[in-house]
Amino acid sequence: MWESRDMEGVKCRFEPLTLDLKPKGKAESTLILKAASDAANGLYFPVISVYVEGLGEYQQSLDLPILVFPRTPAYIFTVVEGRYPTPPTPPTPETTVTPPPPPPPFPTPPPTPPPPKPYIPEIEVEKGGETYLIFYIEHPVVVRNPKLTLNLTYEAGTLPKGINVEITYNPLKVVQNPSIESSILVTLKAGPEAEEGNYRIVARGSVDGITYERAFNLKVVK
């Protein structure tokens, strides 16, 4: 793997680069990343090229996002906003076709089990300290300069005493495609007057008026 124009200032290499495998054998190669001091901020989803002698070359997603950022976030929320392309209208048939009769009824299927509850992460912050969250937003369609909003509440009201928040929109300057991806950085600060405990925080955001909601447990410790 080599430095890519989509990963500005980040060099990647595998060691060892060549693996000699026997049938049913296993081998390991370590991916080494090196970011320059002036590397551009970004969340990347790299694709690696693999060459197998006798079979040729193929590409595969690494399935491991790489974050280049001066701060380490406690959690990254992924949001897929609910705007989808409008399907084309099917052409009107010239003649009316009588639909076939419905098939005989089948036995009643068993009830569908309820979907699993969404995972709610726990975010820990020390009194007098701060922590970071990133909201990575995917747009199903091309969007130019979408309007982003985000608001954090506790029990449908203001944040707990001593908890302050700063929101930075699009801190990741380099992404796969700026017209289908956006990002939000949330800086949570716990002042000396913050009280220890666990707080359920709800983040409500919107992308061009399309809303989404995420929750997390904020744990304030000494």
N, C-alpha and C positions, 0 to 999 in steps of 0.2 A: 504494500500500500504506500502511496506517496502523498505529498502535500497537495491538497485539492484547492481549486479556486473557490469552492463552496465552504472551505474551512480556513478562512484567512488567518494566517499566522500560527496555524496548528499543524505540526508534522506528526505523521503516524507511520509506524513500521511494525512488522512482525518479526520476532526472534524466537526460533530460527525461521527463516523465510521459506526453506524447502524442507519437506518432511518425507522420509522414506518409510512407507507403510507396507507391512506384510499382510496377507489375507487375514481378516478379522482382527487386525492389529489396531492399536491406538497410539496417538502421539499428541503432544501439546505444543502450541505456539503462543507466545505472550504478545499481546498488543501493547505497544509503548506509545504514549502520547506525550508530546512536548509542546506547550503553548508559549509563544513569545510574550514578552512583557506588554507589548502593544497589540496583542491578538484581539480581533473583534469579538464582541460578545455574541453568543449564539447558542441555540439548542439544535444539535445536528443529529441526523439519522443516517449514518454513513452506509454505503454499499461497498462490499469487498469483492474483488475478483479472485477466483480460484481456478488454477490450471491443474488438471489431472492428466498425466501422461497417458495417451491412448484414448482419452475421452474428450479432450478439448477443454475449453474455458467456459465458465459460467459465472454469473454474478448472483450475490445473495445479500440481503439486508442483514446488517449486524444485529438487529433487534435489541440494540442497547444504545439509547440516546446518550449523546455526549454533550455536557453542558460546559461552555467556556464562559466564566463569569467571575468577577472579583470577589463575590460573596458565595457562601455555601448555603443554599436554601434548605430549610427543614423539610419542605415537601413541595412537590410540583403537582398541581391539579391540571388535568387535561380536560378541556371543554370542547365538544363538537357542537357548534351552534346549529340551530334547527332550521336553516334556510337551505332549501334544496331546489335544483333546477326544475322548472315547470315542464312536465312531459308533453311532447307534441300531441296535438289533437288528432285522433285517428280519422282518416278520410271517411266521408259519408258514403255508404254503399249505394250503388245505383238501383239495386233491386232489394226488396225486403226478403230476407231468408227466414223461414220458420225455424226457430231453434228446436233441437231434438228434445224429446221428453226427458224430464229429470230422471236420474238413476234411482233405483230403489233405495230406501233409507238404510243406513248402516246402523249397527248397534251404537248406543250413546257412548262416546269415548270417555275415559276417566277424566276427572277434573284436572285442570292444569295446576301444578303446584305454584304457590306464590313465588314471585321473583325474590332472590336473596336481597337482604337489606344492604344498602350501599355502605362501603367501608368508610368509617369516620376516623381520620388519623388523629393522633395526639401530638400536639406541638408544645414543647417545653421551652420556657423562657425564665431566666433568672431575674430577680428584682434588681433594677438598675441596668439591665442588659437589653438586648434586642435580638430578634430572629427574623427570618425572611421566608416568604412564600412566593411561588411563581405560578401564575395562571397562564397555561399555554393553550391558545384558542385556535382551533382549526375551522376554516370556513369551507363548506362543501362546494361553494361557487366562488368565482373571482370577485373580490370586493376591493374597491379602491378607497383607502383611507377610511375604514369603518369608524363609527363613533362608539367608543368604549366607555362604560361606566361600571363602577364597583363600589359597594357600600357594605360595611361590616357592622353587625348588630349583635347584641346580647339580650336574650329574652325579649326580642322585638323592640328593644330600646337602645339606649346609648351603651357604649362599651363600659366594662367594669372600671372602677376607680383606679387611676394610675396607669391605665392601658391606653396608649396612643398609637395611631396608625398613619403611615405615609404611603401613598399610592403613586407609583410611577408607571406610566403607560408606554408600552413598547420599548422596554430596556434592552431587549435582544435585537441588536441592530442588523444582524445577519441571520436569516433563516432560510429554509429551503425555497420558499416563494413568498415574498412580502404581500402578495395580493390574495393569498389563501391562508395566511397565518398571522396571528397577533399574539402579544404577550403583555402581562401585567405583573409588576413587582410590588409586593406588599411588605412593608417594613413594620413589624410590630415591636413597640418599645414598652417595657415595664418600668415605670418610675419607682423610686424608693418607697413611695406611699402605696404602691400596689399591694393588695392583700393576697397571701398565698391561697391557693385553691384551684379547683377545676371549673372551667367556664365553657359552656357550649356556645361557640361563635358561629353565626350564619353569614355567609358571604353571598350577596345577591348582586348579580351583574347583568349587563345587557350589551348586545352588539347590534347597533342600528335598530334599537328597540326590541330585539328578540332577547328574552330574558333567560337566565339560568341561575341555579342555586347550588352552593356547596356548603358543607358544614365541617367543622373540626373542633376538637376539644383543646382548649388552651390551658396548660398547666403552669401556674406561676409558682416558682420555688425560690428559696433563699439563694 
